[in-house]
Amino acid sequence: MTWHRSGFVLALLICLGIVVSGTTPASATDTQAATTDTEAATTDTQVVEALQRQAHPLRTVEPRGDTSDLRPLARMIGDARVVGLGEATHSSHDFFAMKHRVFRHLVEEKGFRTFALEASWSTGLRLNDYVLYGTGDPRRIMRDEFQRDYQLWNNTEYLGLVEWMRSYNRQHPQDPVRFMGDDFAYNGPELYDKVTDYVARNHPELLERVNRLYRGLRPTVQAGEYIEQYLNRPLAERKEMAVRTGRALDLLKGAGDGTKAYDWAVQHATAVDQTARGYAFDVEDPAQVAACMLYRDQLMADNVAWWQRHTGTKVLLSAHNAHVGYVTHEPQYYPKMQGEFLRDQLGSAYVSAGFTFHQGSFNATGPDGKVQRFTVGPARPGSNEATLDRVRHRDYVLDLRTAPSAARTWLSTPRPTRSIGTEFPEAERDIALAATHDILIHLHKVEASGLRGR
């Protein structure tokens, strides 16, 4: 994939959450990290001991065999209807494998039935048709859909998850698991067809107007090329496209009949509109860039909440730590995160779980614009990960809400933490773990994800 560095395209990639830019500002944490007096050392030891008493060890991250070690995590999740499960990099095997493992456990032990991914709505529908009905080849679907901005999702770990979901449904056809995508960067031609097919069947008098409003919008090229073409359109044209998708959505909303088919048609038309509106921001204006980011996190939360309500299923949501969390660590770029929007909508029925790691590897786009494997060594002193890794368990899960008093202040204090998106090198962020997530999974070492087709 080629990453464009010039003005408009780079800004819009940032807007889509593909580039997480910026540097960690100088802060007191750097001074704290250098402190070596006895009092600081004693306090740090007390924190580690307190975390150790609270931590529940994990047997493995691999999605096979006994999952009884995940029962403490299931208890922490409680009655939540949506669980956001993050990742500290966008392409490490251990995070993806652990998500598969957690989902399997929640399906079997807690009644969860949907896996939601930070991918386009229509992508989720294609993969959902596969896991429900065996429609298509998952390898081809992933190759077709996970291009450009989503290329890191085309990996062996997610393929294994999708294939397990299909296998589960063959054995449980009356109570299947589902797959959904909550994002907007690309929506395929089949999504437009779902809207127009519904209109043709139920409101034929509107069909000509809807087709006219959608003219020139339905993709006729591959996903990556479609995104590229959209990015290169003039702002005025992108705004006009958003006006047309909005009018089509309004037509459909005005023809409501209260049926399930109608509700789904409106949601599909909403997803079409979300794509057009997502590209209609003026990214030469810093305020508009922030507005675009706010729009994206809100629509992703809205789509997940809509799916949960209309399917009645419990949802495991997969996204970056930054998105599933409650606190933005770059308010100038990300005014409010998906996790906070979900908490606003669902209250305690939403639970956020983040990941940290001490060392290891991941895939990311380097300074040369090429996706490559990077490796980072042990976390530096003074970081969250350095202290977390002193707990005697190699990998473990921790309930941040019920941490012992000796650790509570430490968990509530911002300090340098790895938060790696799709580009590297990446600055650490000052993150207060307890304010950002409800649950934390710490892994000692991670390995790069297995990218397909490379």
Backbone torsions as a table, in degrees:
resi	resn	phi	psi	omega
1	MET	NA	141.6	176.6
2	THR	-99.0	125.1	178.3
3	TRP	-99.6	124.1	-177.7
4	HIS	-88.7	133.8	-174.4
5	ARG	-101.5	-12.9	-173.7
6	SER	-80.5	148.8	178.9
7	GLY	-3.2	-87.9	-168.3
8	PHE	-62.2	-49.2	-174.3
9	VAL	-65.5	-44.2	179.7
10	LEU	-61.3	-42.1	-179.7
11	ALA	-63.3	-40.0	-179.0
12	LEU	-72.9	-32.4	173.4
13	LEU	-62.4	-39.7	174.8
14	ILE	-60.9	-43.7	-179.8
15	CYS	-58.0	-38.2	-179.0
16	LEU	-77.5	-0.6	178.6
17	GLY	82.1	11.1	-177.9
18	ILE	-81.6	-36.9	176.3
19	VAL	-109.5	122.1	176.1
20	VAL	-107.3	95.5	-169.3
21	SER	-97.9	177.0	176.0
22	GLY	109.4	169.8	179.4
23	THR	-125.5	157.0	177.9
24	THR	-76.7	122.2	-179.1
25	PRO	-66.8	153.5	175.4
26	ALA	-59.2	137.2	-176.3
27	SER	-149.3	175.2	-179.3
28	ALA	-65.5	-21.0	-177.4
29	THR	-62.6	-32.2	179.1
30	ASP	-65.7	-40.0	177.1
31	THR	-67.5	-41.5	179.6
32	GLN	-61.6	-37.2	-178.3
33	ALA	-64.2	-29.6	-176.8
34	ALA	-87.5	-6.5	-177.2
35	THR	-71.4	129.7	-176.3
36	THR	-125.6	10.4	-177.1
37	ASP	-69.1	162.7	-174.4
38	THR	-61.6	-39.0	-178.1
39	GLU	-61.6	-44.2	179.6
40	ALA	-63.8	-42.2	-179.5
41	ALA	-63.4	-41.3	179.2
42	THR	-63.3	-44.5	179.1
43	THR	-60.6	-43.6	179.9
44	ASP	-61.6	-41.0	178.4
45	THR	-63.5	-40.9	178.5
46	GLN	-63.7	-38.6	177.9
47	VAL	-62.0	-48.1	-179.4
48	VAL	-60.2	-42.9	179.5
49	GLU	-63.3	-40.1	179.1
50	ALA	-66.3	-43.3	178.0
51	LEU	-62.4	-38.3	-178.8
52	GLN	-62.2	-38.7	179.2
53	ARG	-68.2	-27.8	-175.3
54	GLN	-93.6	-20.7	-172.0
55	ALA	-75.4	142.2	176.5
56	HIS	-113.8	116.9	-175.0
57	PRO	-67.3	149.8	177.1
58	LEU	-108.3	137.3	-178.7
59	ARG	-71.6	-41.6	-176.3
60	THR	-165.5	165.8	170.7
61	VAL	-98.3	-11.0	-173.3
62	GLU	-75.9	138.9	-174.8
63	PRO	-83.1	60.5	177.7
64	ARG	-150.0	155.9	175.7
65	GLY	76.0	-160.9	-175.2
66	ASP	-64.2	135.3	178.3
67	THR	-117.7	20.3	-176.7
68	SER	-63.2	-23.5	177.9
69	ASP	-68.1	-11.9	177.9
70	LEU	-90.1	-0.4	179.7
71	ARG	-61.5	-39.8	175.0
72	PRO	-59.2	-39.0	176.7
73	LEU	-62.6	-42.3	178.9
74	ALA	-61.3	-38.4	177.9
75	ARG	-66.7	-38.4	178.0
76	MET	-63.1	-37.0	180.0
77	ILE	-68.2	-34.2	176.0
78	GLY	59.6	-129.7	-176.4
79	ASP	-96.0	17.1	-178.8
80	ALA	-57.8	141.4	177.1
81	ARG	-95.5	-22.9	176.0
82	VAL	-133.7	129.2	176.4
83	VAL	-120.1	120.1	174.6
84	GLY	-88.5	121.0	-179.8
85	LEU	-115.8	113.8	-170.9
86	GLY	-85.6	-162.8	175.9
87	GLU	-161.6	141.4	-177.9
88	ALA	-89.9	-12.2	167.6
89	THR	-135.1	162.4	179.5
90	HIS	-90.8	4.2	-176.6
91	SER	-160.0	60.5	172.7
92	SER	-118.7	133.7	-178.4
93	HIS	-53.3	-44.8	-171.3
94	ASP	-64.1	-37.4	176.8
95	PHE	-66.7	-45.5	-178.4
96	PHE	-67.7	-42.4	179.0
97	ALA	-63.5	-40.6	179.9
98	MET	-66.9	-35.3	176.5
99	LYS	-62.9	-42.6	176.0
100	HIS	-59.1	-47.2	-178.0
101	ARG	-63.1	-44.9	179.2
102	VAL	-63.1	-42.8	179.9
103	PHE	-61.2	-45.3	178.2
104	ARG	-57.2	-44.6	-179.8
105	HIS	-64.5	-42.9	-179.0
106	LEU	-68.7	-32.7	175.0
107	VAL	-64.2	-46.9	-173.7
108	GLU	-79.4	-28.6	-173.8
109	GLU	-112.5	-23.0	-174.1
110	LYS	-123.9	2.3	176.4
111	GLY	77.8	17.5	175.8
112	PHE	-69.7	145.3	-176.3
113	ARG	-136.8	-0.4	179.2
114	THR	-131.4	134.2	169.3
115	PHE	-106.5	120.0	-178.8
116	ALA	-109.3	135.3	-176.8
117	LEU	-122.7	149.6	174.6
118	GLU	-71.2	70.9	-178.8
119	ALA	-145.3	168.1	-174.6
120	SER	-65.4	151.4	-179.2
121	TRP	-55.1	-45.9	-177.0
122	SER	-70.3	-30.0	174.6
123	THR	-61.4	-45.3	177.6
124	GLY	-59.9	-38.1	179.8
125	LEU	-65.5	-40.8	178.5
126	ARG	-64.6	-44.6	178.9
127	LEU	-69.9	-31.4	176.8
128	ASN	-66.2	-39.4	176.4
129	ASP	-62.1	-34.1	177.5
130	TYR	-69.7	-50.2	-175.3
131	VAL	-68.1	-28.7	179.2
132	LEU	-81.8	-45.0	-168.7
133	TYR	-122.7	-4.4	-176.9
134	GLY	76.4	19.2	-178.0
135	THR	-75.3	121.8	176.5
136	GLY	83.1	179.9	179.3
137	ASP	-108.4	119.3	-175.9
138	PRO	-60.0	-31.3	178.5
139	ARG	-64.8	-42.6	179.9
140	ARG	-71.2	-40.2	179.3
141	ILE	-59.3	-46.9	-179.1
142	MET	-65.1	-37.9	178.0
143	ARG	-65.6	-40.2	-179.7
144	ASP	-69.9	-41.7	-170.1
145	GLU	-89.5	-37.5	-174.4
146	PHE	-92.7	72.5	178.4
147	GLN	-116.1	161.4	174.9
148	ARG	48.0	-107.8	-175.1
149	ASP	-61.5	-23.3	-176.4
150	TYR	-112.1	14.5	-171.3
151	GLN	-62.6	-28.2	-179.0
152	LEU	-68.7	-15.9	177.6
153	TRP	-78.7	-13.5	178.8
154	ASN	-83.3	76.8	-174.4
155	ASN	-132.8	164.9	-177.3
156	THR	-67.5	-29.8	-178.1
157	GLU	-67.7	-46.4	179.1
158	TYR	-70.5	-32.6	174.2
159	LEU	-61.1	-44.1	177.6
160	GLY	-61.1	-39.4	177.7
161	LEU	-62.7	-48.5	-178.4
162	VAL	-62.0	-41.0	179.6
163	GLU	-67.6	-37.0	175.3
164	TRP	-64.1	-41.2	179.3
165	MET	-60.4	-41.6	177.5
166	ARG	-64.1	-42.2	178.8
167	SER	-62.8	-41.6	178.2
168	TYR	-60.0	-42.6	-176.9
169	ASN	-70.0	-29.6	174.3
170	ARG	-62.3	-34.1	-179.0
171	GLN	-87.5	-19.6	-177.8
172	HIS	-132.2	61.0	-175.1
173	PRO	-64.1	-22.3	-179.1
174	GLN	-88.3	-8.9	-178.2
175	ASP	-144.5	66.1	-169.6
176	PRO	-80.6	161.5	169.2
177	VAL	-91.9	159.3	-175.2
178	ARG	-133.6	162.4	179.1
179	PHE	-125.5	135.5	177.1
180	MET	-136.7	153.1	171.1
181	GLY	-114.8	141.7	-172.9
182	ASP	-115.7	4.8	-170.5
183	ASP	-103.5	-175.5	-169.3
184	PHE	-130.8	-6.1	-167.1
185	ALA	-61.2	-27.1	179.1
186	TYR	-147.3	135.3	170.9
187	ASN	-132.1	123.6	-171.1
188	GLY	-74.1	171.1	-176.3
189	PRO	-61.7	-29.2	-179.1
190	GLU	-64.4	-24.9	178.7
191	LEU	-70.3	-42.4	175.0
192	TYR	-61.5	-38.8	179.5
193	ASP	-63.1	-37.8	179.0
194	LYS	-61.8	-39.3	179.6
195	VAL	-69.3	-51.2	-175.9
196	THR	-69.1	-32.1	176.3
197	ASP	-64.3	-41.7	178.0
198	TYR	-63.0	-45.2	-179.4
199	VAL	-61.9	-42.4	-179.3
200	ALA	-61.7	-37.9	-178.0
201	ARG	-77.7	-38.6	-169.0
202	ASN	-110.3	-25.9	-179.4
203	HIS	-141.6	64.3	-175.4
204	PRO	-59.3	-23.6	179.7
205	GLU	-67.6	-16.8	-179.9
206	LEU	-98.4	-8.5	-169.9
207	LEU	-60.5	-44.8	-177.6
208	GLU	-61.7	-41.3	-179.4
209	ARG	-67.3	-42.3	179.7
210	VAL	-65.1	-44.5	178.3
211	ASN	-60.6	-37.4	179.6
212	ARG	-67.9	-40.5	179.7
213	LEU	-67.9	-31.4	-179.7
214	TYR	-88.4	-2.3	-175.4
215	ARG	-58.2	129.3	178.4
216	GLY	82.5	-1.0	-178.3
217	LEU	-98.2	-32.3	-176.9
218	ARG	-64.5	124.9	-177.9
219	PRO	-60.0	138.9	175.6
220	THR	-122.6	3.5	179.9
221	VAL	-129.7	175.7	179.5
222	GLN	-62.7	158.5	-174.6
223	ALA	-56.2	-47.1	-178.3
224	GLY	-61.9	-42.8	179.3
225	GLU	-67.8	-37.5	178.9
226	TYR	-61.5	-45.5	179.0
227	ILE	-61.9	-42.7	179.0
228	GLU	-59.4	-46.0	-179.6
229	GLN	-64.0	-41.6	-179.6
230	TYR	-62.5	-43.4	-179.0
231	LEU	-60.7	-30.0	-175.3
232	ASN	-90.7	0.1	176.6
233	ARG	-74.2	147.8	175.4
234	PRO	-61.5	151.5	-178.9
235	LEU	-56.0	-43.4	-178.1
236	ALA	-60.6	-37.9	178.9
237	GLU	-69.1	-41.2	178.7
238	ARG	-64.6	-37.8	177.2
239	LYS	-65.8	-40.3	179.2
240	GLU	-64.4	-37.1	177.2
241	MET	-63.8	-39.2	178.9
242	ALA	-67.5	-35.3	175.9
243	VAL	-61.4	-42.7	-177.7
244	ARG	-68.4	-42.4	178.7
245	THR	-65.9	-34.1	176.8
246	GLY	-65.6	-38.9	178.4
247	ARG	-67.4	-39.6	177.5
248	ALA	-62.7	-41.3	178.1
249	LEU	-63.5	-42.3	178.7
250	ASP	-62.9	-39.1	176.8
251	LEU	-58.7	-44.8	-178.4
252	LEU	-67.6	-41.9	179.6
253	LYS	-63.5	-30.0	179.4
254	GLY	-79.4	-2.9	-178.7
255	ALA	-115.2	31.2	-174.7
256	GLY	-62.6	139.9	176.4
257	ASP	-127.5	4.4	174.4
258	GLY	75.1	6.3	-178.9
259	THR	-86.8	163.6	176.5
260	LYS	-63.4	-40.8	179.1
261	ALA	-59.8	-39.9	177.9
262	TYR	-63.5	-46.2	-179.7
263	ASP	-57.6	-43.2	-179.9
264	TRP	-68.8	-38.8	178.9
265	ALA	-62.0	-42.3	178.1
266	VAL	-63.6	-41.1	178.8
267	GLN	-65.3	-40.0	176.8
268	HIS	-62.6	-42.7	177.5
269	ALA	-65.8	-33.0	175.5
270	THR	-63.7	-42.6	179.1
271	ALA	-63.5	-39.9	175.5
272	VAL	-59.6	-44.6	-179.7
273	ASP	-66.1	-37.4	179.2
274	GLN	-60.6	-40.5	178.7
275	THR	-61.6	-49.4	-178.6
276	ALA	-63.2	-42.9	-179.2
277	ARG	-69.6	-33.1	178.6
278	GLY	-63.2	-28.7	179.1
279	TYR	-94.7	1.9	-173.9
280	ALA	-97.7	9.8	177.0
281	PHE	-84.0	147.8	176.3
282	ASP	-86.6	97.2	-173.9
283	VAL	-81.2	4.3	169.0
284	GLU	-81.5	-12.2	179.8
285	ASP	-102.9	114.1	-177.7
286	PRO	-53.7	-36.2	179.3
287	ALA	-65.7	-35.8	178.4
288	GLN	-71.7	-32.4	175.9
289	VAL	-62.1	-47.4	178.0
290	ALA	-62.7	-38.3	178.7
291	ALA	-64.4	-37.3	177.9
292	CYS	-63.9	-43.4	178.5
293	MET	-63.9	-41.3	176.9
294	LEU	-61.7	-43.0	179.4
295	TYR	-59.8	-44.5	-177.7
296	ARG	-63.4	-49.6	-178.8
297	ASP	-62.7	-36.2	179.2
298	GLN	-68.6	-43.8	-177.8
299	LEU	-68.1	-34.7	177.2
300	MET	-63.7	-40.9	176.4
301	ALA	-65.2	-43.4	-179.8
302	ASP	-60.6	-42.3	-178.3
303	ASN	-65.8	-41.4	178.0
304	VAL	-64.4	-45.8	-179.8
305	ALA	-63.5	-39.6	177.5
306	TRP	-61.1	-47.9	-179.3
307	TRP	-59.4	-45.0	-178.3
308	GLN	-61.2	-43.2	-179.5
309	ARG	-66.8	-43.5	-171.4
310	HIS	-84.3	-21.6	174.4
311	THR	-98.2	-20.1	-177.7
312	GLY	71.9	14.1	-177.0
313	THR	-97.8	153.0	169.7
314	LYS	-79.6	141.9	-169.6
315	VAL	-121.0	131.9	166.6
316	LEU	-99.7	115.7	-176.5
317	LEU	-99.0	123.4	178.7
318	SER	-104.1	124.1	176.7
319	ALA	-161.9	179.3	177.0
320	HIS	-66.9	152.9	175.8
321	ASN	-47.1	-42.3	-175.5
322	ALA	-61.7	-36.8	-177.6
323	HIS	-77.0	-41.2	-176.1
324	VAL	-78.9	-13.7	-177.7
325	GLY	-78.9	176.3	-175.7
326	TYR	-97.6	-21.7	-171.0
327	VAL	-117.9	132.0	173.6
328	THR	-81.8	137.0	179.1
329	HIS	-103.2	-0.7	174.4
330	GLU	-139.8	72.8	-173.8
331	PRO	-62.0	-23.3	178.9
332	GLN	-70.1	-23.2	178.2
333	TYR	-108.1	-39.5	-176.7
334	TYR	-120.8	90.4	-175.1
335	PRO	-62.9	-33.5	-177.2
336	LYS	-156.8	139.1	-172.3
337	MET	-98.7	162.5	-179.6
338	GLN	-55.3	-41.5	-179.1
339	GLY	-61.4	-38.7	178.6
340	GLU	-68.8	-39.1	175.8
341	PHE	-61.6	-41.8	179.8
342	LEU	-66.7	-38.0	177.1
343	ARG	-65.3	-37.2	176.8
344	ASP	-60.5	-39.6	-176.8
345	GLN	-81.1	-37.5	-170.3
346	LEU	-109.9	-13.3	-177.0
347	GLY	62.5	-135.1	-178.5
348	SER	-70.9	-6.3	176.2
349	ALA	-76.6	-4.2	171.5
350	TYR	-111.7	134.6	177.9
351	VAL	-129.3	135.6	-179.6
352	SER	-108.3	130.2	177.2
353	ALA	-125.5	124.9	-179.8
354	GLY	-109.5	166.2	176.9
355	PHE	-115.8	146.7	163.9
356	THR	-130.6	161.0	176.4
357	PHE	-146.9	151.6	-175.6
358	HIS	-86.7	-41.0	-178.5
359	GLN	-161.6	167.0	176.2
360	GLY	140.5	-161.1	-171.8
361	SER	-128.9	164.7	-177.7
362	PHE	-164.9	163.5	173.7
363	ASN	-97.7	142.7	177.0
364	ALA	-163.6	165.3	176.4
365	THR	-82.9	125.4	-178.2
366	GLY	-87.4	-178.9	180.0
367	PRO	-60.3	-23.1	179.1
368	ASP	-84.2	2.3	178.6
369	GLY	83.5	6.4	-178.5
370	LYS	-109.0	143.9	175.6
371	VAL	-73.8	129.6	-178.7
372	GLN	-149.4	169.9	179.8
373	ARG	-91.0	132.4	176.4
374	PHE	-118.9	150.7	176.8
375	THR	-129.3	134.1	175.7
376	VAL	-118.5	144.2	-179.4
377	GLY	-81.9	-168.2	-179.1
378	PRO	-55.5	144.6	179.7
379	ALA	-59.3	144.3	-175.6
380	ARG	-75.2	151.8	177.3
381	PRO	-55.4	141.1	-179.2
382	GLY	93.0	-11.1	178.3
383	SER	-84.8	162.4	174.7
384	ASN	-59.9	-44.1	-174.2
385	GLU	-65.5	-34.6	-178.6
386	ALA	-62.2	-41.8	178.0
387	THR	-73.1	-43.0	-180.0
388	LEU	-59.0	-33.8	-176.7
389	ASP	-78.1	-7.8	176.0
390	ARG	-80.4	-12.7	173.4
391	VAL	-62.0	142.6	-169.6
392	ARG	-66.6	-21.7	179.3
393	HIS	-78.9	138.8	178.1
394	ARG	-64.1	-51.6	177.1
395	ASP	-128.4	141.6	-177.4
396	TYR	-160.1	166.9	176.9
397	VAL	-119.9	144.4	-173.0
398	LEU	-138.1	131.9	174.5
399	ASP	-87.2	109.3	-176.2
400	LEU	-71.6	-20.7	-176.6
401	ARG	-76.8	-22.9	-175.4
402	THR	-119.0	24.2	-178.1
403	ALA	-63.3	145.8	177.3
404	PRO	-59.1	154.8	-175.8
405	SER	-58.2	-33.2	-179.0
406	ALA	-63.5	-23.2	-178.7
407	ALA	-105.7	-12.4	-170.5
408	ARG	-63.1	-45.8	179.9
409	THR	-64.6	-41.4	178.7
410	TRP	-60.0	-45.4	-179.0
411	LEU	-67.5	-22.5	-177.8
412	SER	-94.2	1.8	-177.0
413	THR	-102.3	126.0	178.1
414	PRO	-64.8	134.8	174.3
415	ARG	-152.5	162.3	-175.1
416	PRO	-54.7	133.8	-176.8
417	THR	-146.5	138.9	177.6
418	ARG	-70.6	132.0	177.4
419	SER	-145.0	85.0	-168.0
420	ILE	-100.8	121.7	178.4
421	GLY	-91.8	-134.8	-176.4
422	THR	-93.9	-5.1	177.2
423	GLU	-118.7	150.1	177.2
424	PHE	-148.1	143.5	8.0
425	PRO	-65.2	153.0	-175.2
426	GLU	-137.1	129.6	179.0
427	ALA	-71.5	147.2	171.7
428	GLU	-68.9	159.5	175.6
429	ARG	-115.8	148.2	172.1
430	ASP	-81.6	110.4	-172.8
431	ILE	-126.4	131.8	171.2
432	ALA	-94.8	109.1	-171.1
433	LEU	-60.6	-44.8	-174.7
434	ALA	-67.9	-28.5	178.0
435	ALA	-79.8	-21.6	-172.7
436	THR	-92.8	-36.8	-176.1
437	HIS	-134.8	163.9	173.0
438	ASP	-90.8	-33.3	-174.0
439	ILE	-132.4	146.6	177.2
440	LEU	-128.9	135.0	172.2
441	ILE	-112.9	118.9	179.2
442	HIS	-107.3	131.1	177.9
443	LEU	-116.9	136.5	-178.4
444	HIS	-69.4	-43.5	-175.7
445	LYS	-146.6	140.2	178.5
446	VAL	-125.2	156.4	176.7
447	GLU	-119.4	154.5	-179.2
448	ALA	-62.0	144.9	177.6
449	SER	-66.1	155.0	178.0
450	GLY	-87.8	95.8	-179.6
451	LEU	-71.5	138.3	-179.1
452	ARG	-92.4	146.6	175.4
453	GLY	74.3	21.4	-179.9
454	ARG	-123.1	NA	NA
